[in-house]
Amino acid sequence: MFESAELGHKTDKATYDKEVPNLRKELLDAQFDLAEQAKFPVIILVGGVDGAGRGETVNLLNEWMDSRFLQTHAMGEPSDEEMERPMMWRFWRALPPKGRIGLFLGSWYTWPILNRVMGITKLAELDQSLERAKRLEKMLTDEGALIIKFWLHLSKDMQQKRLKVLEKNPKTRWRVTKRDWEHYKKYDKFLTVNESVLRHTSTAEAPWIVIEGADPRYRSLTVGKVILEALRKRLAESEKKKPAGSRAAPLLPSIDKLNILHSLDLAQKLDKKKFEVELEKYQGKLAMLTREPGFKDITVVAVFEGNDAAGKGGSIRRITSAVDARQYQVVPIAAPTEEERAQPYLWRFWRHVPRKGRVTIFDRSWYGRVLVERVEKFCSESDWMRAYHEINDFESQLVRHRTVVVKFWLAISKEEQLRRFKARETIGFKHFKITDEDWRNRDKWDDYELAIGDMVDRTSTEIAPWTLVEANDKNFARIKILKTLCQRIEAELKKK
């Protein structure tokens, strides 16, 4: 893997001084074209061996390029806030929008490598981390991102020499730490792990570019030229007609022609007296569960989807009235903003992932891609087809971090929906709840039923199952939701 970086490449000063001015100009031109088109983001990862010039490379790129369109992130040790969320959260919220460049010193590979070298994790855990990284990069490139990954390499002898030179110079002595020398002693172990990581994560969508880091001039020119070439190529492609996205395997029709929603008994009811007793019971239980000492070690994400007028808002209020206001947040999901459209689809949801000891309730959610965006053709078929896998991966990352993911689909009959629509039109304080869009969605009832069935089939997993709620009777629905939520939290609290 590192043979090409061991050839002793060097660039003399005269050549460097001659090429740099034109390279800088062309990089700036490409950067301005990127900003003007604003069709895709660029993500640059700078990794490599200690002393190989990672920091110098990042500083140089900041000097050569326009900082208005360049966001630099030094991904050191996670902060306390970041430790309380899934590992990928810190990277998701740092992603650049379309038309911008995100420059990462350290990445989603840094800590898996360090943990493996230091013996904190086993080989299987490293492999799992690498698979998650590849899935993230595949998702980002499918969304249109250009990913450029640099690995700056030094031989063991050259690393030792480089560290000594830096340490000897009073102006650079501060850059060499005790940890650098500890890593040097484990050079062979790092080499083995690094080679494995690069071999398994250099993909067609996001290949690694390995560059010898011994000669600063050679390193700098090579990095700059690679970025320029990648930008030019991608900008030229984006000016052409965008090719149709790759088609995923088609959804197979149901063998028995059954629709999962048709199996629900929507006639189930709960009389008012029993409802009040059950409401007090389960709200009280929820209040106690969220106040247990162990709750500070878990997170709850509750997702509410359902037919228009199915009672999502009322059900959410029955939950929030039982939880301390300092512990929960309700996130209403509407059409994406301009800021959100400039990011990968799941970004707007990752940013709201709560810290431990908190509850976040999504009033509609990431499932909009496989529901409204599918039915209304707001996205391509390939976009919503691959979304099933991306959603399952997103939720598995949440669950791995001890997040209780509870997903509710509130189902009502077409007749009950019509009754509620008409009531909303006639009752003054409910009039704001009915819109022309609600009536348009109703016209596509059958299309939505098909999409809902596919959604449940493909995303109701063992770790994050769907709970289908018979919601013709609001009392029955609200108690089923509270009871389910309590059961899921209680089960997680019992785990060690």
C-alpha positions in Angstrom: 0.0 0.0 0.0 2.8 2.4 0.9 5.4 1.4 -1.8 4.5 4.4 -4.0 5.2 6.7 -1.0 8.7 5.4 -0.4 10.4 6.6 -3.6 12.0 9.7 -2.1 10.2 12.3 -4.2 11.5 15.8 -4.0 10.8 19.1 -5.6 13.5 21.7 -5.8 12.8 25.3 -4.7 13.0 26.8 -8.2 10.3 24.5 -9.5 8.2 25.0 -6.4 8.4 28.8 -6.7 7.6 28.7 -10.4 4.5 26.4 -10.1 2.9 27.7 -6.9 1.6 31.1 -8.1 -0.3 29.5 -11.1 -1.5 26.6 -9.0 -2.9 29.0 -6.4 -4.7 31.0 -9.0 -6.3 27.9 -10.6 -7.3 26.6 -7.2 -9.1 29.9 -6.4 -10.8 29.9 -9.8 -12.0 26.4 -9.3 -13.2 27.3 -5.8 -15.1 30.3 -7.1 -16.7 28.1 -9.8 -17.7 25.6 -7.1 -19.3 28.3 -5.0 -21.1 29.8 -8.0 -22.5 26.4 -9.1 -23.4 25.3 -5.6 -24.3 21.9 -6.9 -22.1 19.7 -4.6 -19.9 19.9 -1.5 -16.3 18.9 -1.3 -15.0 17.0 1.7 -11.2 16.7 2.1 -9.7 14.4 4.7 -6.1 14.8 5.7 -4.7 11.8 7.6 -1.4 10.1 7.9 1.7 9.4 10.0 2.7 11.8 12.9 5.2 14.3 11.5 4.3 13.8 7.9 3.0 17.3 7.6 -0.8 17.0 8.1 -1.1 20.3 10.0 1.2 22.1 7.6 -0.9 20.9 4.7 -4.1 22.1 6.3 -2.5 25.5 7.1 -1.2 25.8 3.5 -4.6 25.0 2.0 -6.1 27.7 4.1 -3.4 30.1 2.9 -3.9 29.2 -0.8 -7.7 29.1 -0.9 -10.5 31.6 0.0 -11.5 31.1 3.6 -15.0 32.3 2.9 -15.7 29.0 1.1 -13.5 26.8 3.2 -14.4 25.3 6.5 -11.6 23.7 8.5 -12.2 21.2 11.3 -9.5 19.8 13.5 -11.1 16.6 14.9 -9.2 16.0 18.1 -10.5 14.1 21.1 -14.3 14.3 21.3 -15.7 16.8 23.7 -18.1 15.9 26.6 -21.0 17.0 24.4 -19.8 14.8 21.5 -19.2 11.8 23.7 -22.9 11.9 24.7 -24.0 11.3 21.1 -23.2 8.7 18.4 -19.6 9.0 17.1 -20.7 10.2 13.6 -22.7 13.1 15.1 -19.7 15.3 15.3 -18.8 14.8 11.7 -22.4 15.1 10.4 -22.8 18.6 11.9 -19.5 19.7 10.5 -20.3 18.7 6.9 -20.0 21.6 4.4 -23.0 22.7 2.4 -23.1 22.6 -1.4 -20.7 25.0 -3.0 -18.2 24.8 0.0 -15.2 22.8 0.9 -14.9 21.0 4.3 -11.2 20.4 5.3 -10.8 17.8 8.0 -7.6 17.3 10.0 -8.5 13.9 11.4 -11.6 12.1 10.4 -13.9 9.2 11.1 -10.8 6.9 10.7 -8.7 8.5 13.4 -10.1 7.0 16.5 -10.8 3.5 15.2 -7.1 3.3 14.2 -5.8 4.7 17.5 -8.1 2.4 19.5 -7.0 -0.7 17.6 -3.3 0.2 17.8 -3.6 0.8 21.6 -5.4 -2.5 22.1 -8.6 -0.8 23.2 -10.6 -2.5 20.6 -10.5 -5.9 18.8 -10.0 -6.5 15.1 -13.8 -7.2 14.6 -14.6 -3.8 16.2 -12.2 -2.1 13.8 -13.8 -3.9 10.9 -17.2 -2.7 12.0 -16.0 0.9 12.3 -14.6 0.7 8.8 -17.8 -0.6 7.4 -19.7 2.3 9.0 -17.2 4.7 7.5 -17.6 3.2 4.0 -21.4 3.4 4.3 -21.2 7.0 5.3 -18.9 7.9 2.4 -21.2 6.0 0.0 -24.2 7.9 1.3 -22.4 11.2 0.9 -21.2 10.5 -2.6 -24.7 9.3 -3.6 -25.9 12.6 -2.3 -23.4 14.3 -4.7 -20.4 15.0 -2.4 -16.9 14.9 -3.8 -14.6 13.2 -1.2 -10.8 13.5 -1.5 -8.8 11.5 1.1 -5.1 12.1 1.6 -2.8 9.9 3.5 0.6 11.5 4.2 3.2 8.8 4.8 6.7 8.6 6.3 9.1 5.7 6.7 10.1 4.8 10.3 13.5 6.3 9.9 12.2 9.4 8.2 9.6 9.9 11.0 12.3 9.7 13.6 14.4 12.2 11.7 11.4 14.5 11.1 10.4 14.5 14.8 14.0 15.3 15.9 14.2 18.2 13.4 11.0 19.7 14.7 12.0 19.2 18.3 15.4 20.8 17.8 13.9 24.0 16.3 12.6 26.4 19.1 9.9 27.6 16.7 8.5 24.1 16.0 9.4 22.3 19.3 5.9 22.7 20.6 4.6 20.6 17.7 6.3 17.4 19.1 4.6 15.9 22.1 5.2 12.9 24.3 2.4 11.2 22.5 4.2 11.6 19.2 7.2 9.6 20.5 4.9 7.0 22.1 3.3 6.6 18.7 6.8 6.3 17.1 7.6 3.4 19.3 4.5 1.7 17.9 5.3 2.5 14.3 5.2 -1.1 13.1 1.8 -1.6 14.7 0.5 1.6 13.2 1.8 0.6 9.8 0.0 -2.7 9.9 -3.3 -1.2 11.0 -3.0 1.8 8.6 -2.3 -0.5 5.6 -5.4 -2.6 6.5 -7.6 0.5 6.9 -6.5 2.1 3.6 -6.8 -1.2 1.7 -10.4 -1.8 2.9 -11.6 1.8 2.6 -10.1 2.9 -0.7 -13.3 2.7 -2.8 -14.3 3.8 -6.3 -16.4 6.6 -4.8 -13.7 7.8 -2.3 -10.2 6.4 -3.0 -7.2 7.2 -0.8 -4.3 9.2 -2.3 -1.1 8.2 -0.5 1.6 10.9 -0.7 5.1 10.9 0.7 5.4 13.5 3.3 9.2 13.9 3.7 9.6 16.7 1.3 7.3 19.7 2.1 7.5 21.2 -1.4 6.7 17.9 -3.2 3.9 17.2 -0.7 2.3 20.6 -1.0 2.4 20.7 -4.8 1.0 17.2 -5.1 -1.9 17.9 -2.7 -2.8 21.1 -4.5 -2.7 19.5 -7.9 -4.8 16.5 -6.8 -7.5 18.8 -5.4 -7.4 21.0 -8.5 -7.8 18.1 -10.9 -10.6 16.5 -8.9 -12.4 19.9 -8.7 -12.0 20.6 -12.4 -13.2 17.1 -13.4 -16.3 17.3 -11.1 -17.2 20.9 -12.1 -17.1 19.9 -15.8 -19.3 16.9 -15.1 -21.8 19.0 -13.1 -22.2 21.4 -16.1 -23.4 18.5 -18.2 -26.8 16.9 -17.9 -26.9 14.9 -14.7 -27.1 11.2 -15.6 -29.9 9.2 -14.2 -29.2 7.7 -10.8 -28.4 4.1 -10.5 -31.5 2.0 -10.1 -31.8 -0.1 -7.1 -33.4 -3.6 -7.2 -37.2 -3.2 -7.7 -39.5 -3.6 -4.8 -41.2 -7.0 -5.1 -45.0 -7.1 -5.1 -46.7 -8.7 -2.2 -47.3 -12.4 -2.9 -50.5 -12.6 -0.9 -51.7 -9.1 -2.0 -52.3 -8.2 1.7 -51.7 -4.6 3.0 -50.4 -4.5 6.5 -52.7 -1.5 7.3 -55.8 -3.5 6.3 -55.0 -6.0 9.1 -55.5 -3.4 11.8 -58.7 -3.4 13.8 -59.5 0.3 13.7 -62.7 -0.3 15.7 -60.9 -0.7 19.0 -62.0 1.9 21.5 -61.4 2.9 25.1 -64.2 4.6 27.1 -63.5 7.9 28.7 -63.5 6.6 32.3 -61.0 3.9 31.6 -58.9 6.2 29.5 -58.5 8.7 32.4 -57.4 5.8 34.7 -54.9 4.5 32.1 -53.7 8.0 31.3 -52.8 8.7 34.9 -51.1 5.3 35.2 -48.9 5.5 32.2 -48.1 9.2 32.4 -47.1 8.6 36.0 -44.9 5.6 35.0 -43.3 7.6 32.2 -42.5 10.4 34.7 -40.9 8.0 37.0 -38.9 6.2 34.3 -37.4 9.5 33.0 -36.3 10.3 36.6 -34.6 7.0 37.4 -30.8 7.3 37.9 -30.1 5.0 35.0 -32.0 7.3 32.5 -29.0 9.6 32.4 -27.2 6.9 30.5 -29.7 6.4 27.7 -31.4 8.6 25.1 -34.9 8.4 23.7 -35.9 9.3 20.2 -39.7 9.0 19.4 -40.9 9.2 15.8 -44.5 10.1 15.0 -45.8 9.4 11.5 -49.3 8.8 10.3 -52.2 9.7 8.2 -53.1 13.4 8.1 -55.5 14.2 11.0 -54.5 10.9 12.8 -53.8 12.6 16.1 -50.1 12.9 16.2 -50.1 16.3 18.0 -52.5 15.2 20.7 -50.5 12.0 21.4 -47.3 14.0 21.6 -48.8 16.4 24.1 -49.8 13.4 26.4 -46.1 12.5 26.4 -44.6 15.9 27.0 -47.0 16.7 29.9 -45.5 13.7 31.8 -41.8 14.6 31.2 -39.8 17.4 32.7 -39.6 20.3 30.2 -35.8 20.4 30.7 -35.6 16.8 29.4 -37.4 16.9 26.1 -37.6 18.6 22.7 -40.2 18.3 20.1 -38.9 18.7 16.5 -41.7 19.5 14.0 -40.5 18.5 10.5 -41.8 20.6 7.5 -40.4 21.2 4.0 -36.6 21.6 4.1 -35.1 25.1 4.3 -32.5 26.4 1.9 -29.8 25.6 4.5 -31.1 22.0 4.8 -31.4 21.5 1.0 -27.7 22.3 0.7 -26.8 19.3 2.9 -27.2 15.5 2.6 -30.8 14.4 3.4 -30.2 13.0 6.9 -28.2 16.1 8.1 -31.3 17.9 9.2 -32.1 15.0 11.5 -28.6 14.2 12.8 -28.3 17.7 14.0 -31.2 17.1 16.4 -30.0 13.9 17.9 -30.2 14.5 21.7 -27.6 13.9 24.4 -27.9 11.2 27.0 -30.7 11.7 29.5 -32.9 13.5 27.0 -36.0 12.7 24.9 -36.4 14.1 21.4 -39.8 13.7 19.7 -40.0 14.0 15.9 -43.4 15.2 14.6 -42.8 13.6 11.2 -39.3 12.5 10.4 -36.6 11.1 8.0 -39.4 8.8 6.7 -40.6 11.6 4.6 -38.2 10.5 1.9 -39.9 7.1 1.5 -43.4 8.6 2.0 -44.3 12.1 0.8 -41.1 12.5 -1.3 -41.7 9.2 -3.0 -45.4 9.7 -3.7 -45.1 13.3 -4.7 -41.9 12.6 -6.8 -39.9 15.2 -4.9 -36.9 13.0 -5.2 -35.7 10.4 -7.8 -36.6 6.7 -7.5 -33.0 5.8 -6.8 -33.0 8.4 -3.9 -35.9 6.9 -2.0 -34.9 3.3 -2.8 -31.5 3.7 -1.2 -33.1 5.6 1.7 -34.3 2.4 3.3 -30.8 1.2 3.8 -29.5 4.7 4.9 -32.3 5.0 7.4 -31.7 1.6 8.9 -28.0 2.4 9.2 -28.8 5.8 10.9 -31.1 4.1 13.4 -28.6 1.3 14.1 -26.0 4.0 15.0 -28.4 5.5 17.4 -29.3 2.2 19.0 -25.6 1.3 19.3 -25.2 4.4 21.5 -28.0 3.3 23.8 -30.8 5.3 22.1 -34.3 3.9 22.4 -35.8 4.5 19.0 -39.6 4.2 19.2 -41.5 4.6 15.9 -45.3 5.1 15.8 -47.5 5.0 12.7 -50.9 6.3 13.6 -53.5 4.8 11.2 -57.1 5.9 10.7 -59.6 4.9 8.1 -60.4 7.0 5.0 -63.9 7.6 6.4 -62.6 8.8 9.8 -60.1 11.1 8.1 -62.9 12.7 6.1 -64.9 13.2 9.2 -62.0 14.9 11.0 -61.2 17.1 7.9 -64.8 18.4 7.9 -64.7 19.0 11.6 -61.5 21.0 11.2 -63.1 23.2 8.6 -66.1 24.0 10.8 -64.5 24.4 14.2 -62.8 27.8 14.5 -59.9 26.9 16.7 -59.1 23.8 14.5 -59.4 25.6 11.2 -55.6 26.2 10.9 -55.1 22.4 11.0 -56.6 21.8 7.5 -54.9 22.9 4.3 -55.2 22.3 0.6 -52.3 20.0 0.8 -54.2 17.7 3.2 -56.9 17.3 0.6 -54.4 16.7 -2.2 -52.7 14.0 -0.1 -56.1 12.4 0.5 -56.5 12.0 -3.3 -53.4 9.8 -3.3 -54.6 7.5 -0.4 -53.8 4.3 -2.3 -50.3 5.5 -3.3 -49.5 6.3 0.3 -50.8 3.0 1.6 -48.4 1.2 -0.8 -45.5 3.4 0.4 -46.4 2.8 4.0 -46.4 -0.9 3.5 -43.0 -0.8 1.9 -41.7 1.4 4.6 -42.8 -0.9 7.4 -41.5 -4.0 5.6 -38.0 -2.5 5.0 -37.4 -0.5 8.1 -39.2 -2.3 11.0 -36.1 -3.9 12.5 -35.5 -5.9 15.7 -33.7 -2.9 17.2 -36.1 -0.2 15.9 -39.5 -1.8 15.2 -42.6 0.1 14.0 -45.6 0.2 16.3 -48.8 0.5 14.3 -51.4 2.4 16.3 -55.1 2.0 15.6 -56.1 5.7 15.9 -59.7 5.9 14.9 -60.3 6.3 18.6 -58.0 8.9 20.1 -58.2 7.5 23.6 -57.2 4.1 22.5 -54.3 5.4 20.5 -52.9 7.7 23.2 -52.8 4.9 25.8 -51.2 2.4 23.3 -48.5 5.0 22.6 -47.8 5.8 26.2 -47.8 2.1 27.2 -45.4 1.2 24.3 -43.0 4.0 25.2 -42.9 3.0 28.8 -42.2 -0.6 27.9 -39.4 0.3 25.6 -37.7 2.6 28.1 -38.1 0.2 30.9 -36.6 -2.7 28.9 -33.5 -0.5 28.1 -33.1 0.6 31.7 -33.0 -3.1 32.8 -30.0 -3.7 30.5 -26.5 -3.4 32.1 
